[in-house]
Amino acid sequence: MALEIIRIRDLRNLTDCELLPHEGVNLVHGANASGKTSLLEAIYILGRGRSFRDKQLFNAVQRGKDSFTVFGKKRKQLENSAIGVSYSKRGASVRIDGEKVAKLSILAKETPIHIVTPRSQEIIENGSAIRRRFLDWGVFHVEPLYQHFYSRYQRALFQRNMALRTDPRSANLWNRELVDSGSRIEHFRELYFSDLKQAFFSQLEMMDVDIDLELSLYRGWSSEKSLLVALETGLSGDENRKFTRMGPHRADIIFRINHRKFDKWGSRGQLKLVVLGLFFAQAKVIESLSNKEPILLVDDFAAELDKKNAERVLKQLIGQRNQMFITTTDRGVVTPGGAGKMFHVEHGVVSEQGV
């Protein structure tokens, strides 16, 4: 499912670009503000229909232009599949093989895109919401029913929270639906997390990351209670706070080192390696459980890493066997054995440098 052709028009400083990427590693060199991250943004938009840089997609339109267009063609089994995303003041237009796509979830299912940026360390440093999104993104790709039960749970949670603010006596009327849908969410997450955890520690071992890291999943309420009991006994506190305090919507991935929070004790370099290992592991699990081939985007991969660790990471990236696009400002970085392709970006122009 690797992209064979990528065309970009009028996205930020990329005016008219076409590249024929390698099915494996694609190393992208360029100075700061040359357009490297914009190239990754364009590929990300092909898989998500939105940007990782800005909530307002229109901001990605090149200054002075009315719209941008990103097109990609990939091989899907024995056939080619085309994806096109354009955006203007009228909104987004997404097409797969010429057919208009109404839901971005369909686009996301079609092409799993994973991106690691210098900001990705927020998955460890910031609150639980970002870690839940990471977890749910993986489960979404490997469990066909997950989105159905997740939507049911979110609707029931909204209604219960509304009742807690307006008519607390009716709040528990939503407990049964929360339990029915929430128990399925928990089950799917637990199965996925077990595979993710195993793959994660394998990735750290292959990158020779030697830290005493502990990884666990908090389901969102006490392991000593069922969800129904937690909701019923917690009603008084929920009434005081005006929202539901326990349930799958409070789940979290816990990182600890020597029984302490990893973000408080790990070095910047260790944080970077752990985050890379986590994203590599997720791509591996999705590929093995869903028969999809995720595309990996890594922006400024050597940031926070010394030369030795950067070489280890690059070697591990090549060993992933996924299609990947890796950016760096260091022209001296090359792939071991000259694997894949190398591109140079300067003033918004993308040119192939070698194979």
Buried (B, 14 or more C-beta within 10 A) or exposed (E): BBBBBBBBBBBBBBBEBEBEBBBBBBBBBBEEEBBBBBBBBBBBBBBBBBBBBEEEBBEBBBEEEEBBBBBBBBEBEEEEBEBBBBBBEEEBBBBBBEEEBEEBEEBBBBBBBBBBBEBBBBBBBEEBEBBBEBBBBBBBBBBEEBBEBBEBBBBBBEBBBBBBEEEBEEBBEBBEBBBBBBBBBBEBBEBBBEBBBEBBBBBBEBBEBEBEBEBEBBBBBBEEBEBBBBBEEBBEEBBEEEBBBBBBBBBBBEBBBEEEEBBEEBEEBBBBBBBBBBBBBBBBBBBEBBEBBBBBBBBBBBBBBEEEBBBBBBBBBBBBEBBBBBBBBEEEBBBEEEBBBBBBBEEBBBEBEEE
